[in-house]
């Protein structure tokens, strides 16, 4: 435990079912014709790093923060 809580959008705990849904949508489609949609992917806490400034939620990219 690190004391960080995920928000309701994070669904990485259901990654297996998300992956199975993606694989089932690929059936009958050529690999070169298939495009992965962000809405179908698992959402982790990594891209959801944000801070609240004056009641506005601002996304923080940790890679750029220490550059």
Backbone as JSON Lines, residues from 0, in Angstrom:
{"i":0,"aa":"X","n":[0.83,-1.18,0.0],"ca":[0.0,0.0,0.0],"c":[0.87,1.24,0.0]}
{"i":1,"aa":"X","n":[0.51,2.15,-0.86],"ca":[1.25,3.4,-0.89],"c":[0.38,4.59,-0.55]}
{"i":2,"aa":"X","n":[-0.9,4.35,-0.21],"ca":[-1.78,5.42,0.19],"c":[-2.43,6.15,-0.96]}
{"i":3,"aa":"X","n":[-2.15,5.76,-2.2],"ca":[-2.74,6.4,-3.36],"c":[-3.99,5.62,-3.76]}
{"i":4,"aa":"X","n":[-5.09,6.32,-3.93],"ca":[-6.34,5.69,-4.33],"c":[-6.66,6.03,-5.77]}
{"i":5,"aa":"X","n":[-7.15,5.04,-6.5],"ca":[-7.52,5.26,-7.9],"c":[-8.91,5.87,-7.97]}
{"i":6,"aa":"X","n":[-9.16,6.65,-9.02],"ca":[-10.51,7.17,-9.21],"c":[-11.38,6.12,-9.9]}
{"i":7,"aa":"X","n":[-12.62,6.45,-10.16],"ca":[-13.58,5.48,-10.71],"c":[-13.29,5.09,-12.15]}
{"i":8,"aa":"X","n":[-12.49,5.87,-12.88],"ca":[-12.21,5.57,-14.28],"c":[-11.19,4.45,-14.46]}
{"i":9,"aa":"X","n":[-10.38,4.18,-13.46],"ca":[-9.32,3.18,-13.57],"c":[-9.95,1.79,-13.57]}
{"i":10,"aa":"X","n":[-9.61,1.0,-14.6],"ca":[-10.17,-0.36,-14.71],"c":[-9.09,-1.41,-14.93]}
{"i":11,"aa":"X","n":[-7.89,-1.15,-14.44],"ca":[-6.78,-2.08,-14.64],"c":[-7.01,-3.4,-13.91]}
{"i":12,"aa":"X","n":[-7.85,-3.4,-12.88],"ca":[-8.13,-4.64,-12.16],"c":[-8.97,-5.61,-13.0]}
{"i":13,"aa":"X","n":[-9.59,-5.12,-14.06],"ca":[-10.36,-5.98,-14.96],"c":[-9.65,-6.13,-16.3]}
{"i":14,"aa":"X","n":[-8.32,-6.06,-16.3],"ca":[-7.53,-6.09,-17.53],"c":[-7.76,-7.37,-18.34]}
{"i":15,"aa":"X","n":[-7.96,-8.49,-17.66],"ca":[-8.18,-9.74,-18.38],"c":[-9.46,-9.69,-19.19]}
{"i":16,"aa":"X","n":[-10.54,-9.23,-18.6],"ca":[-11.8,-9.15,-19.34],"c":[-11.75,-8.08,-20.44]}
{"i":17,"aa":"X","n":[-11.02,-6.99,-20.19],"ca":[-10.84,-5.97,-21.22],"c":[-10.08,-6.56,-22.41]}
{"i":18,"aa":"X","n":[-9.02,-7.31,-22.14],"ca":[-8.25,-7.95,-23.2],"c":[-9.05,-8.98,-23.97]}
{"i":19,"aa":"X","n":[-9.87,-9.76,-23.25],"ca":[-10.71,-10.75,-23.93],"c":[-11.74,-10.08,-24.82]}
{"i":20,"aa":"X","n":[-12.26,-8.93,-24.39],"ca":[-13.22,-8.18,-25.21],"c":[-12.55,-7.66,-26.49]}
{"i":21,"aa":"X","n":[-11.3,-7.2,-26.36],"ca":[-10.55,-6.73,-27.53],"c":[-10.3,-7.87,-28.5]}
{"i":22,"aa":"X","n":[-9.88,-9.04,-27.96],"ca":[-9.63,-10.19,-28.82],"c":[-10.89,-10.67,-29.53]}
{"i":23,"aa":"X","n":[-12.02,-10.64,-28.84],"ca":[-13.27,-11.07,-29.49],"c":[-13.7,-10.08,-30.57]}
{"i":24,"aa":"X","n":[-13.38,-8.8,-30.39],"ca":[-13.73,-7.82,-31.44],"c":[-12.81,-7.94,-32.65]}
{"i":25,"aa":"X","n":[-11.64,-8.6,-32.48],"ca":[-10.7,-8.78,-33.58],"c":[-11.06,-9.97,-34.46]}
{"i":26,"aa":"X","n":[-11.93,-10.86,-33.99],"ca":[-12.29,-12.05,-34.77],"c":[-12.86,-11.66,-36.14]}
{"i":27,"aa":"X","n":[-12.33,-12.29,-37.17],"ca":[-12.8,-12.04,-38.53],"c":[-12.22,-10.79,-39.17]}
{"i":28,"aa":"X","n":[-11.28,-10.13,-38.5],"ca":[-10.68,-8.91,-39.03],"c":[-9.2,-9.14,-39.26]}
{"i":29,"aa":"X","n":[-8.7,-8.66,-40.39],"ca":[-7.27,-8.74,-40.64],"c":[-6.52,-7.85,-39.65]}
{"i":30,"aa":"X","n":[-5.38,-8.3,-39.22],"ca":[-4.59,-7.54,-38.25],"c":[-4.23,-6.16,-38.79]}
{"i":31,"aa":"X","n":[-3.95,-6.07,-40.07],"ca":[-3.58,-4.79,-40.67],"c":[-4.76,-3.84,-40.76]}
{"i":32,"aa":"X","n":[-5.99,-4.37,-40.72],"ca":[-7.18,-3.53,-40.81],"c":[-7.75,-3.14,-39.46]}
{"i":33,"aa":"X","n":[-7.25,-3.76,-38.4],"ca":[-7.8,-3.5,-37.07],"c":[-7.11,-2.3,-36.44]}
{"i":34,"aa":"X","n":[-7.89,-1.42,-35.83],"ca":[-7.29,-0.31,-35.1],"c":[-7.78,-0.37,-33.66]}
{"i":35,"aa":"X","n":[-6.83,-0.22,-32.73],"ca":[-7.16,-0.27,-31.32],"c":[-7.77,1.07,-30.91]}
{"i":36,"aa":"X","n":[-8.88,1.01,-30.25],"ca":[-9.55,2.23,-29.78],"c":[-9.22,2.45,-28.31]}
{"i":37,"aa":"X","n":[-8.97,3.68,-27.95],"ca":[-8.64,3.99,-26.56],"c":[-9.78,3.64,-25.62]}
{"i":38,"aa":"X","n":[-11.0,3.77,-26.1],"ca":[-12.14,3.49,-25.23],"c":[-12.23,2.02,-24.84]}
{"i":39,"aa":"X","n":[-11.58,1.14,-25.6],"ca":[-11.62,-0.29,-25.31],"c":[-10.43,-0.75,-24.47]}
{"i":40,"aa":"X","n":[-9.46,0.11,-24.23],"ca":[-8.25,-0.29,-23.53],"c":[-8.41,-0.17,-22.02]}
{"i":41,"aa":"X","n":[-7.57,-0.88,-21.3],"ca":[-7.53,-0.76,-19.85],"c":[-6.95,0.59,-19.47]}
{"i":42,"aa":"X","n":[-7.51,1.18,-18.44],"ca":[-7.05,2.49,-17.98],"c":[-6.33,2.29,-16.65]}
{"i":43,"aa":"X","n":[-5.05,2.66,-16.63],"ca":[-4.25,2.53,-15.42],"c":[-4.19,3.87,-14.7]}
{"i":44,"aa":"X","n":[-3.55,3.87,-13.56],"ca":[-3.4,5.12,-12.82],"c":[-2.31,6.01,-13.42]}
{"i":45,"aa":"X","n":[-1.41,5.45,-14.2],"ca":[-0.28,6.22,-14.73],"c":[-0.7,7.44,-15.53]}
{"i":46,"aa":"X","n":[-1.59,7.32,-16.53],"ca":[-1.95,8.52,-17.28],"c":[-2.94,9.41,-16.54]}
{"i":47,"aa":"X","n":[-3.4,8.97,-15.39],"ca":[-4.4,9.74,-14.67],"c":[-3.8,10.54,-13.52]}
{"i":48,"aa":"X","n":[-2.51,10.84,-13.58],"ca":[-1.88,11.64,-12.54],"c":[-2.34,13.08,-12.71]}
{"i":49,"aa":"X","n":[-2.99,13.59,-11.71],"ca":[-3.49,14.96,-11.82],"c":[-3.46,15.63,-10.46]}
{"i":50,"aa":"X","n":[-3.5,16.95,-10.49],"ca":[-3.59,17.75,-9.28],"c":[-4.75,18.72,-9.44]}
{"i":51,"aa":"X","n":[-5.28,19.16,-8.32],"ca":[-6.39,20.12,-8.35],"c":[-5.83,21.5,-8.03]}
{"i":52,"aa":"X","n":[-6.04,22.45,-8.96],"ca":[-5.6,23.82,-8.8],"c":[-6.81,24.72,-9.0]}
{"i":53,"aa":"X","n":[-7.19,25.47,-7.98],"ca":[-8.35,26.37,-8.05],"c":[-9.58,25.66,-8.59]}
{"i":54,"aa":"X","n":[-9.89,24.51,-8.03],"ca":[-11.05,23.69,-8.41],"c":[-11.01,23.19,-9.85]}
{"i":55,"aa":"X","n":[-9.86,23.22,-10.48],"ca":[-9.66,22.65,-11.82],"c":[-8.69,21.49,-11.7]}
{"i":56,"aa":"X","n":[-9.02,20.38,-12.34],"ca":[-8.14,19.23,-12.31],"c":[-7.18,19.32,-13.49]}
{"i":57,"aa":"X","n":[-5.87,19.33,-13.2],"ca":[-4.83,19.5,-14.21],"c":[-4.05,18.19,-14.32]}
{"i":58,"aa":"X","n":[-3.9,17.65,-15.53],"ca":[-3.14,16.43,-15.76],"c":[-1.65,16.73,-15.67]}
{"i":59,"aa":"X","n":[-0.93,15.86,-14.99],"ca":[0.51,16.03,-14.8],"c":[1.23,14.86,-15.46]}
{"i":60,"aa":"X","n":[2.17,15.17,-16.33],"ca":[2.99,14.14,-16.95],"c":[4.28,14.03,-16.14]}
{"i":61,"aa":"X","n":[4.45,12.92,-15.38],"ca":[5.63,12.82,-14.52],"c":[6.93,12.84,-15.3]}
{"i":62,"aa":"X","n":[6.92,12.41,-16.55],"ca":[8.14,12.43,-17.37],"c":[8.59,13.85,-17.63]}
{"i":63,"aa":"X","n":[7.64,14.75,-17.86],"ca":[7.99,16.15,-18.13],"c":[8.24,16.95,-16.86]}
{"i":64,"aa":"X","n":[7.72,16.47,-15.76],"ca":[7.83,17.21,-14.51],"c":[9.28,17.37,-14.08]}
{"i":65,"aa":"X","n":[10.09,16.34,-14.26],"ca":[11.48,16.38,-13.81],"c":[12.47,16.56,-14.94]}
{"i":66,"aa":"X","n":[12.02,16.96,-16.1],"ca":[12.91,17.14,-17.25],"c":[13.7,18.41,-17.13]}
